[in-house]
Amino acid sequence: MDTCRVAIANGLWGFPLLALVFFYFPTSTACSSGQCQLLDSCSSVTDCGPGLYCGNCPAIGKTQPFCIRGQAPSPTSLVGGGLPFNKYTWLVTHNAFSIVDAQSFTGSQRITFYNQEDSVTNQLRNGVRGLMLDMYDFENDIWLCHSFKGQCYNFTAFGPAINTLREVEAFLTENPSEIVTIIIEDYVNSPKGLTRVFTDAGLDKYWYPVAKMPKKGEAWPTINNMVQNNYRLLVFTSDSSKEATEGIAYQWRHMVENESGNPGIQPNSCLNRKESKPLDSKSSSLFLMNYFPTIPVENEACKEHSTSLADMVSTCYTSSGNLLPNFLAVNFYMRSDGGGVFDLLDRMNGQSLCGCSSISACQAGAPFGSCKPNIMSNSTTEASSSIGSFSGSVQLTGDASKLNASKLFLICLLLPFLITRNHNTVT
């Protein structure tokens, strides 16, 4: 509740193996027309080069606009898909559906938290490969909702889940070598409800069968193998019963996960959440790392996605027995003080996939540890190169700060309920 007081007062809503050091020196330049590079000063949306946007970070005193990374290259475009799926690190958007300025499908004013700023389609086009979705029974259908006590209400509902799932289907169809993971916070009780909505969205043809998933910590198939078999959608649920009844993988049988919310961002601490096995368990081959506060504050996200996030990756690396996360889940994924989550992903994938300081230093087909020379730690190569697919918009169009004080007060009254998670325990 202290965070609520701060939000109201300020009018806000908004590894030893890794050399995670950020050297950022913004300079004043006369660049324009798409020629500005990472950290160059900018004055309009068209100044920054590919994969960059013109923004700022007042939370750390950077009030003047400069070019910030807003996209990630596909790691397979740089090193190929010949390595196991669980060797890669993928960007995940926490509550991917909870989008600032999202249309109301109920006609009611929405009173809940927001976690992202652009559509799911745009998230995927910008390099996001994992989506956290909260699914509920509502209006005789399956809806995405940011609610409490297992019930969806008009003022916490975002829309029918099939709309978002169809965005995923369209992306997978348009990008036949990409893989997407969906992690469901599951409050659906209708029989076969999840099976029905995924089938109706046309996603069943991409479904990775749970019977073929590794169950004892062994390596996953390679990216190439998964693409060849068209197993390009991984779906996990928080409901343990649905692995048997609907063939949907129970999340904590297949992955370990650190705590979410404020406990997950405490410096020098990376503990498993109660439903998960210990982070250093060898019986699960996937690792989900959460890094987002309990209450999402949009204008603070750029500060969160700086040195503190890199430090937490190092802490979790040690806690997991020297493993880098396969999934990194964040709020407001594009906001940072420069390279942000994208720079960190490049470093983690570089270390895991080729033994280099950044994925931009990897050489496809070369022995592990054979790196391109002279790759700077703050290189703009990843953001401006033509390798990798950049097709999404990187402009921030939402404005969560539009929430007025009365609405924010109502949210804070509901806070104890909104942040309660009713996951089933591990069985």
ChimeraX attribute file (.defattr): number of C-alpha atoms within 10 A of each C-alpha:
attribute: neighborCount
match mode: 1-to-1
recipient: residues
	/A:1	11
	/A:2	7
	/A:3	14
	/A:4	19
	/A:5	13
	/A:6	12
	/A:7	21
	/A:8	17
	/A:9	10
	/A:10	11
	/A:11	15
	/A:12	21
	/A:13	24
	/A:14	22
	/A:15	18
	/A:16	10
	/A:17	14
	/A:18	20
	/A:19	15
	/A:20	20
	/A:21	13
	/A:22	17
	/A:23	11
	/A:24	13
	/A:25	11
	/A:26	16
	/A:27	11
	/A:28	11
	/A:29	11
	/A:30	12
	/A:31	15
	/A:32	18
	/A:33	12
	/A:34	16
	/A:35	15
	/A:36	23
	/A:37	27
	/A:38	27
	/A:39	26
	/A:40	23
	/A:41	25
	/A:42	29
	/A:43	16
	/A:44	16
	/A:45	18
	/A:46	17
	/A:47	23
	/A:48	29
	/A:49	23
	/A:50	24
	/A:51	27
	/A:52	30
	/A:53	30
	/A:54	27
	/A:55	27
	/A:56	24
	/A:57	21
	/A:58	15
	/A:59	14
	/A:60	13
	/A:61	10
	/A:62	13
	/A:63	11
	/A:64	14
	/A:65	19
	/A:66	28
	/A:67	28
	/A:68	30
	/A:69	31
	/A:70	29
	/A:71	32
	/A:72	23
	/A:73	26
	/A:74	21
	/A:75	23
	/A:76	18
	/A:77	13
	/A:78	18
	/A:79	21
	/A:80	15
	/A:81	19
	/A:82	14
	/A:83	18
	/A:84	16
	/A:85	21
	/A:86	21
	/A:87	22
	/A:88	23
	/A:89	26
	/A:90	27
	/A:91	24
	/A:92	29
	/A:93	26
	/A:94	25
	/A:95	25
	/A:96	29
	/A:97	26
	/A:98	29
	/A:99	20
	/A:100	22
	/A:101	16
	/A:102	17
	/A:103	12
	/A:104	15
	/A:105	13
	/A:106	15
	/A:107	9
	/A:108	12
	/A:109	14
	/A:110	21
	/A:111	21
	/A:112	21
	/A:113	26
	/A:114	25
	/A:115	26
	/A:116	28
	/A:117	27
	/A:118	25
	/A:119	18
	/A:120	22
	/A:121	17
	/A:122	17
	/A:123	26
	/A:124	24
	/A:125	21
	/A:126	25
	/A:127	23
	/A:128	26
	/A:129	21
	/A:130	25
	/A:131	24
	/A:132	20
	/A:133	24
	/A:134	24
	/A:135	24
	/A:136	28
	/A:137	21
	/A:138	18
	/A:139	12
	/A:140	7
	/A:141	16
	/A:142	22
	/A:143	25
	/A:144	27
	/A:145	29
	/A:146	27
	/A:147	25
	/A:148	18
	/A:149	12
	/A:150	18
	/A:151	15
	/A:152	21
	/A:153	18
	/A:154	19
	/A:155	17
	/A:156	23
	/A:157	26
	/A:158	23
	/A:159	21
	/A:160	20
	/A:161	22
	/A:162	20
	/A:163	14
	/A:164	20
	/A:165	20
	/A:166	18
	/A:167	17
	/A:168	23
	/A:169	22
	/A:170	15
	/A:171	19
	/A:172	20
	/A:173	13
	/A:174	10
	/A:175	12
	/A:176	12
	/A:177	17
	/A:178	20
	/A:179	21
	/A:180	21
	/A:181	21
	/A:182	19
	/A:183	21
	/A:184	22
	/A:185	22
	/A:186	22
	/A:187	22
	/A:188	21
	/A:189	13
	/A:190	12
	/A:191	11
	/A:192	12
	/A:193	15
	/A:194	24
	/A:195	16
	/A:196	16
	/A:197	21
	/A:198	19
	/A:199	14
	/A:200	13
	/A:201	18
	/A:202	17
	/A:203	20
	/A:204	17
	/A:205	13
	/A:206	20
	/A:207	17
	/A:208	21
	/A:209	15
	/A:210	19
	/A:211	11
	/A:212	9
	/A:213	17
	/A:214	17
	/A:215	16
	/A:216	12
	/A:217	15
	/A:218	14
	/A:219	17
	/A:220	19
	/A:221	17
	/A:222	16
	/A:223	23
	/A:224	18
	/A:225	16
	/A:226	21
	/A:227	18
	/A:228	12
	/A:229	10
	/A:230	18
	/A:231	18
	/A:232	22
	/A:233	23
	/A:234	19
	/A:235	22
	/A:236	25
	/A:237	24
	/A:238	25
	/A:239	23
	/A:240	21
	/A:241	15
	/A:242	19
	/A:243	18
	/A:244	11
	/A:245	11
	/A:246	15
	/A:247	16
	/A:248	24
	/A:249	25
	/A:250	23
	/A:251	24
	/A:252	23
	/A:253	23
	/A:254	21
	/A:255	21
	/A:256	26
	/A:257	25
	/A:258	27
	/A:259	22
	/A:260	18
	/A:261	16
	/A:262	12
	/A:263	18
	/A:264	22
	/A:265	21
	/A:266	15
	/A:267	12
	/A:268	13
	/A:269	15
	/A:270	25
	/A:271	20
	/A:272	21
	/A:273	17
	/A:274	13
	/A:275	19
	/A:276	21
	/A:277	20
	/A:278	18
	/A:279	26
	/A:280	18
	/A:281	15
	/A:282	15
	/A:283	17
	/A:284	22
	/A:285	22
	/A:286	30
	/A:287	24
	/A:288	21
	/A:289	27
	/A:290	26
	/A:291	26
	/A:292	25
	/A:293	19
	/A:294	17
	/A:295	21
	/A:296	22
	/A:297	23
	/A:298	22
	/A:299	21
	/A:300	19
	/A:301	25
	/A:302	23
	/A:303	19
	/A:304	24
	/A:305	26
	/A:306	22
	/A:307	15
	/A:308	15
	/A:309	21
	/A:310	23
	/A:311	16
	/A:312	22
	/A:313	25
	/A:314	22
	/A:315	19
	/A:316	25
	/A:317	22
	/A:318	17
	/A:319	20
	/A:320	22
	/A:321	12
	/A:322	15
	/A:323	19
	/A:324	27
	/A:325	26
	/A:326	23
	/A:327	23
	/A:328	24
	/A:329	25
	/A:330	27
	/A:331	26
	/A:332	28
	/A:333	27
	/A:334	29
	/A:335	28
	/A:336	24
	/A:337	28
	/A:338	30
	/A:339	29
	/A:340	25
	/A:341	27
	/A:342	26
	/A:343	25
	/A:344	24
	/A:345	26
	/A:346	23
	/A:347	25
	/A:348	28
	/A:349	26
	/A:350	26
	/A:351	24
	/A:352	20
	/A:353	24
	/A:354	22
	/A:355	21
	/A:356	25
	/A:357	25
	/A:358	29
	/A:359	28
	/A:360	25
	/A:361	26
	/A:362	27
	/A:363	18
	/A:364	18
	/A:365	11
	/A:366	11
	/A:367	11
	/A:368	15
	/A:369	16
	/A:370	15
	/A:371	21
	/A:372	14
	/A:373	8
	/A:374	8
	/A:375	17
	/A:376	13
	/A:377	16
	/A:378	18
	/A:379	17
	/A:380	20
	/A:381	16
	/A:382	26
	/A:383	25
	/A:384	21
	/A:385	15
	/A:386	12
	/A:387	15
	/A:388	18
	/A:389	17
	/A:390	21
	/A:391	14
	/A:392	18
	/A:393	18
	/A:394	23
	/A:395	16
	/A:396	17
	/A:397	11
	/A:398	15
	/A:399	14
	/A:400	21
	/A:401	16
	/A:402	14
	/A:403	16
	/A:404	13
	/A:405	14
	/A:406	10
	/A:407	15
	/A:408	21
	/A:409	17
	/A:410	12
	/A:411	18
	/A:412	23
	/A:413	13
	/A:414	15
	/A:415	18
	/A:416	11
	/A:417	13
	/A:418	19
	/A:419	16
	/A:420	12
	/A:421	12
	/A:422	14
	/A:423	16
	/A:424	13
	/A:425	12
	/A:426	15
	/A:427	9
